[in-house]
Amino acid sequence: MKPKLKWSPLSSIHFSKNTESSIELAVKNTDKTENIKLLTHQKIVKAYMNPDTPFRGILLYHGLGSGKTLSAIGVSEGFKNDRKTVVFLPGQSLEDNFIHELEKCGNKHYIAPRKNWYFKDEANMTKQESEIIPEKILEQLNGGWFVNQNEKANFSKLKKSEQKQIKEQIRHKIAQQYQIIRYNGVSKEKLEDFKKNGLLDNKLVIVDEAHNVVSMITNYINDPTNTKTHIRGRLLYDLFMSAKNTRFIFLSGTPIINYPKELSVIFNILRGPITMFKYNIKLKNKNLDDFSEYLRNFPYIDYMNLTNTSIEVSQTPFGFSIKNGSIYKDDESPTNHMDWVKRLKSYVSNSNVSLDIQSVQTNVLHCFPSDKFNESFIEGLNLKNTEVFMRRISGLVSYYGDSHKYELQQHKIDEKKVFKKDGFPTVTINPIQKLEMSKTQYIKYEKERLKEVRNDAKKTARKMSKMFEDEGSELTTYRARSLAICNFTYPLSIEEDEKINPKNREKILEGLKTKFEVYSQSLKDSNISQTFYELSPKYWTIKERIEKVKGTSVVYSHLKNREGLSAMFTMLHRVGWKPLKISFDKKSKKWSISHGGNKTYILYGDKADENREYLRKIFNSEMSDIPPGLSELLPFQSNLYGEVVKTFFITSSGAEGITLKNVRQIHVVEHHWSEIRVDQVIGRVNRLNSHIALPENERTVEVYKYATVFGKLKVDELLSGDNGKTSDEAVINTALRKKIINDKLLQSLRGASIDCAYHKIPNCYQLDNNSYHPDFDKHIKDSKINIAPQIKLSSIKLPAKSWIPKKFHNLEILYDKLTNTVYDKESVKIGRPKEIAMMIKKEKAFMPI
């Protein structure tokens, strides 16, 4: 029999205590009827988010390899009889992964290979059986496939046509329960239609890689006037916030991508809008304290504030009621708002108090106001009002770290950071290499940067106050020209034929590329090194390294055209590099390739096609996964050391969700305004068993980052505004500042997580005796009420005395002399003091709690 779990509303002072005890019970529960075998941290999430709990949403802040997708599937399968699931994910690769996880670990009707299948005609089915089979399959086959749990798996022995039928039935079955939406490509019209038709109402919504969606929304909040660029962010926010009776699961190992206020977006969605109702009342002969006590027993009020003339209340989630501080599923609860109002009025009138329904004032509140987030919680590089922040997110986040712990070694002399993890390559992150800007670069840089400064000055009056330099700016254009020139500049002899505009852009860029190709080919071999270094110290330094490395390398840049990778490829072609090109002739059904010997590279573009994946598999040395006709054309059947492809170039759009293997060097050409983006690039290479094919001493990755800096060449006008720093340095400084602040906020997330006590996370936030107000402004004004009371404790070892129970003998505990309370030492360490006994030494009294 399952243990009865006890939950409290998010507003309750008992929330921490009840959540902690319920989690302990949930973890001990072993339900043999469950289809999915969940790990402990996954069981916690499923126990917390199910049809019998009232919570609208939760962020699964779970680390690499922790099984976030399986955690979400565990929750969704628990809801399958209650509501359908809508899954938002970036694109095809993660959609395939989600369906694969469902087929591997989900409902028994989704799993093909490990089951015994038999066919049954529709005429011989019971009503219950016919409801299991999707309607389309019934029509196509006049029957359907069922699983026999008592027999051995037979899927591999079935005919190919029968296996195909089962797989198709499984896909249809999944489609009955799950609707998958790729948010990277969803149109404005579709999003508007989703909201109009209430797509998310009464659904469970899973958002994979939620930080991507949140980033879109935050860009809109930062620049709400830019409806063209940020329209999807606005529509997604509206869609989520307007969803009724909806549950949300957000999946992210990196909840903050760029700005701290991204957390306000996450928790506003997960908490949902909070509607407060204020009514005028007449107490007549009723005492206020008595009435307050009476009103607290009305089971459908979540939060209340009472005065002599009014009551301010919020209602419990539909379908739930509160009794004795705990919240329960209640089939007799009000089914709509008007029903709730009628019951409230009736309940109040029974106490000889009149409630004026017509006087109602409504106020819709949110967890955090996005426009006040920074000023409320950030001061310099430190946080303030941390207790308010943690109190307001309590119940909205679950934290579980990486399944593989790493060891960090920091070298003080050369400032290298070396990361080691079991099963992962050893990653060495070198300090940023500062390369002095050349004279040619500076001439172009000065011109473009001064233009940017003048343009920004015009916009400043219209912009909001900024905590970070890039905040409220369109990152595709902000400092874009000066940043591009930090990478590369064309020779002074090459200029645009005319001013670039949207209509002629493609033509002008192609012209610049052609001119530079002609220029490069005209260079004497003896002048190549000096000339190319003058145009791009970065590109030439990277070229030198990727040619010398023993093994393969990855080069990342978010710039592709003009001064981006396109220019670097022209330089590489001049010194003998060539791209690997593959093509398949559908008529002859034959493959062809173009190869550049030991100087071959791949550009992994942003267009998803089958050939692009074959290029990645060749680079990864996964030769068994490519067609035989293609494999036999390759000069070598291994690429462990770059025999076929030496270097893999990726851009921000082309790098999402991919795994690269056996890589020995990563080159980050330019930094991003967010350190997380750089970490994600490293994450493409730093994977579990990604280097297993290499000898143990070669399972290493060197990470190089680059920045163009001013040397002796400086101009006073630039110095005054930019503090003597290039745009490269401005980006790096902003990213590092964000990282310091964001790391502290993420620490608060971990401490406020529902499972912090169970996982013994340091500084676990304790709600007991703390107050809460749904109105953010009122809450922040009285922030001291959220600070947990400080207890002065003495560390002692309990003696082996007859008046102390044996199990406590010689136990190290913490003792409060003022209250005679004995605390568990480990619980105090994590910030959740747990009382285990009362001890009065003088009276030789010891009473376990």
ZIPE-V938302 format. One record per helix or strand of 2 or more residues. SS is the DSSP state (H for helix, E for strand). FROM is the first residue (numbers start at 1). TO is the last residue. If there is no record, write none. Layout:
BEGIN
ss->SS from->FROM to->TO
ss->SS from->FROM to->TO
END
This chain:
BEGIN
ss->H from->15 to->28
ss->H from->40 to->48
ss->E from->57 to->62
ss->H from->68 to->78
ss->E from->85 to->89
ss->H from->92 to->105
ss->H from->108 to->110
ss->E from->117 to->121
ss->H from->122 to->124
ss->H from->127 to->132
ss->H from->135 to->141
ss->E from->143 to->147
ss->H from->155 to->157
ss->H from->160 to->177
ss->E from->178 to->182
ss->H from->188 to->196
ss->E from->204 to->207
ss->H from->210 to->222
ss->H from->231 to->241
ss->E from->247 to->251
ss->H from->262 to->271
ss->E from->274 to->282
ss->H from->288 to->296
ss->E from->301 to->306
ss->E from->310 to->315
ss->E from->320 to->323
ss->E from->326 to->329
ss->H from->337 to->349
ss->E from->354 to->365
ss->H from->370 to->377
ss->E from->378 to->379
ss->E from->382 to->383
ss->H from->386 to->393
ss->E from->397 to->400
ss->E from->406 to->410
ss->E from->417 to->421
ss->E from->426 to->429
ss->E from->433 to->436
ss->H from->439 to->460
ss->H from->480 to->487
ss->H from->505 to->522
ss->H from->525 to->535
ss->H from->537 to->548
ss->E from->552 to->556
ss->H from->565 to->574
ss->E from->578 to->579
ss->E from->581 to->585
ss->E from->590 to->594
ss->E from->600 to->604
ss->H from->610 to->619
ss->H from->623 to->625
ss->H from->628 to->631
ss->E from->647 to->650
ss->E from->663 to->668
ss->H from->675 to->685
ss->H from->696 to->698
ss->E from->700 to->709
ss->H from->716 to->722
ss->H from->727 to->751
ss->H from->776 to->781
ss->H from->783 to->786
ss->E from->794 to->797
ss->H from->806 to->808
ss->E from->812 to->816
ss->E from->821 to->824
ss->H from->825 to->829
ss->E from->835 to->840
ss->E from->845 to->848
END
